[in-house]
């Protein structure tokens, strides 16, 4: 799932995700668009920008998403990672903008390993900052 209000970035991210063999199941550019999504299944992963269209916030999307789909891994994608609360609202982490195709690829590989078979066996890429909770969980899993 991609929650981002910049159409060109949405198209670019969608192409990157699909090039990596995954499927984008939905897109939203605002909190209201997120709320109106009708998906058959919870997405495995959601990329969420912090500042969305119509003055809405990705922080609110994350909170709603964690209640609606608790198993969905949320990753913020933002140029302002310092705007995130210390606990990342339960999200797995953040990919700071701007990011590259290779940066997103490395972050997705790291996340895939961490989510499906923790802890990840690859090093955390510079393109991804794990939330404190996830960082601790994955560190404990490796002990």
N, C-alpha and C positions, 0 to 999 in steps of 0.2 A: 504494500500500500504506500502511495506517495502523497503526502499532505504538504503541498508547496503551492504558492500563488504565482510564481514566475513561470509562465507557460513554456518558454524555451528551456529552462532548467528541468521542468517536468519531462519534456520530450527527451532531453539528453539523458536524464537519470533512467527513464524507462528503457531507452536503447541500451544503456550500460547494463542494467539489471538483466534484460533479456539476452544480451550477448553472453552473460555468465551462466545462462541456462535456466534462469528463473522466470516466473510469470508475474507481471504486475496485475493485481486483481481489482485495483481501483485507484482513483485519483480524487483529490479534493483540494480546493484552493482557500477554503475558509472553514471556520468551525461549523457553520450552517451546512455547508456542502458535506463535511464529514458526517454530521448527524443524519443527513438524508441518504447516506450510502446504504444500499441493500445488497449485502454480500451473503452468499450461501454458506460460507465458512469464515472463521476468523483468519485473518492473514497471519503468516508466521512472523513477518517482520514489517515494521512500518517506519518509513523515513518521514520525520515531521520537522518542518521549519518552525521557528519560534514566532516570527512576525508574519501573519497571514493577511489575506484580503479582508476588506470591510472592517478593519480595525480589530480583527479577532486574533487570538493567541494560540500558538501551538502548545503552550503550557496547559491551556484548558482542554485542548484536543487530547493531550497525553493523559490527563486526569480522567476524562471521559472514556478514553480507549482502555485504560487499565481496569476500569469498572466493567466495561462492556466485554472486553476480550482479555482477561488476565494473563493468558498464555502468550499473547502477542509481544514480541520483543520490540520495544520502541527505541529508535535511535534519532536523536535530534540532529538536524542538519542546519547549521546557522553560522552566520558571520560574527555572532555575538555570544560565544559560549559562556562568557562571564555573566550573562543574564539568567543562566540556569540556577535554580536553587541548589544548595549543597547536596541534597539527596536525589537530584535529577528527577524528582517526582516518580521514582520507580523505574525510570527508563534505563536501558542498558548502557547508554553512553551518548557521545556526540561526535559527529564528523564536522570539523570546522570548515566553513567556506572561505575562500575558494578551495575546491578539491579537484584532483585530477582523476582521469579514468583509472589509472593504475592505483591511485589512492583508494578509490571506492572499491575496486576489485580486491585489494589486500584487506580492507576493512570487512568486506562481506565474507571473505574466506575465514578470517579470524572469528567473526561472529558465528558463522555456520559451525565451526568446530566447537566454539564455546557453548553454543546452545544445544547442539545435537549430542556431543560427547565431551563434556567439560573435563578438564580445562583444555583450552586450545593448545595444540602442540607447536603452532607457529608463534613467533614473537608478535607482540602487539605492534601494529604498524603506526607510524607517526600520524597517519590520517584518521586515527580513531582514539578517543579518550574514553576509557571505561568509567562508568559511574563508580563511586566508592563502594556501593553494595556489590556490584558485579565483580569489581576488582578483587574484593575480599573473598567472594564465593569461589571465583576461579583460582585464587591463590590457595585456598583451603583444599580444593579438589585435587590440586597437584601435590599435596603433602603425602 
